[in-house]
Amino acid sequence: MKGKIYGFVIDEEVLLDINKRRLVRFTDESSVSAMTIRVVTLNVNLVRLLTLLLMTNSDAIVSKDDILNNVWEAHNLSSSSQRLWHAINELRKKLSAVGLPADFIASVRDAGYYIDNHKVTAIFYG
């Protein structure tokens, strides 16, 4: 047994810390022997959404219904396609702020979303 999930490392430079609800990017500025750190906070629903997408096998589509059920309805919140669209756009902005590309979350019309061709490693504890 691996234990409880702590978060994910994305493309070896970005950490999703689930409990603290934040994305952290560590960039090694080797030319000046310094490190740059960028931190973006996420709300609970964005963490749930990103975690769901990251837990899914690479390039596997997570259906819109699965997202609505797992992110909102399972937590007694109302869901809608509009709410999902807004959350995806907000999440893309936050991911972009830590240096991930705009197409990090890919969409498949009328089907769902998936993480497009990025190295994702889960981190466990306990």
N, C-alpha and C positions, 0 to 999 in steps of 0.2 A: 504494500500500500504506500502510495506517495505522500499522503498527508493532505492538508488543506492547501488550496491554491492561494498564493500570495499575490501573484501578478504575472506579467509577461514581459519579456525582452523582445523588442521589435527591431529588426535590422541591426542588432548588436549595439545600438546607441540610445534607444528610447525604452524607458521603463514605464509600464503601467502598474502603479501601486493601487490595488483594488481598495484596500481598507482606508487609505488616506485620500482616495478619489483624485489622483493626480497623474499626469504624464510628465516625465522628467527626461530630458535629453542631455547627455553628457557628450561634449565634443572636444576632442583633443586638438588643441591648436599647436601642433608640433613645431611650427616655425618660430614661435615665441615662447615655447615651453609653458604654456598656460592651458587651462581647461575652461570651457564655456558651459554653463548650465542654464537650461531653459526649463521652466516649470509652468504647467497649465493645469488648473483645477477643473474637474468635471462634476456635474451634478449626478445624483444617484442613477437616474434613468440613462444618462450617457454612459456611465460605467457599466451598467447592465447590458446595454446594447453593444458596446465595444467588446466586453467579455464574451458575450454570446458569439459574436463574429470571430473572435480570436480562438475560441475553443473549437470551432468547426474546422474540419480538415481543410487544408489549403485548396483553394479554388472550388470548394463545395458551396453551393448556393444555400443560404438560409432564407426560407420563404418569408414573405411578408407576414403571413398568418402566424408562423412560429415566433417571429420577432414581437408582434403585437401581443401574443399570449405570454411570452416569457418576460418581456420588459415591463408591460403595463398590467395586463389582466391578472397575472399570477400574484400581483401585489395589490389587488383590489383598486386599480386605477383604470379610468376609462381610456380606451385606445381608439385610434382612427388612422386612416391613411395619411391624413393631413399632419397629425401629430408625429407619425413616423417620418414623413418627408422632412419636417422641420428638424427633428432630432438628428437625422442623417446629415443635413446641411450644417447644423451646429457642430456636430462631431467632426466633420471634414474641416471646418475652420479651426477647431482646436488642434487637430492633428497637423494641419499645415503650420500652425504657430510653433510647433516643436520640430519642424523641418521635414515632415513626411509629405509625399507628393499628393496632389489633389485627387489622383486616381487610386489612392490607397484602398478606399472602399469602392468597389466596382458595383454597378447595378445592372440587373438583367430585367429589362422591361416586363412588367406584369408577373415577374417571378420572385425576385428578392435581391439580396445583396451578398457579396463575398469579399474577402480580403484578397487583393490581386497581387500574386507573385512576390511575397515578402517573407523573409525569414522570421518566424515567430517561435519563441521558446517559452514554455510555461515554467514558472518558478513555484515550488511547493515548500511548505514548512511543516514542522510537527510530525 
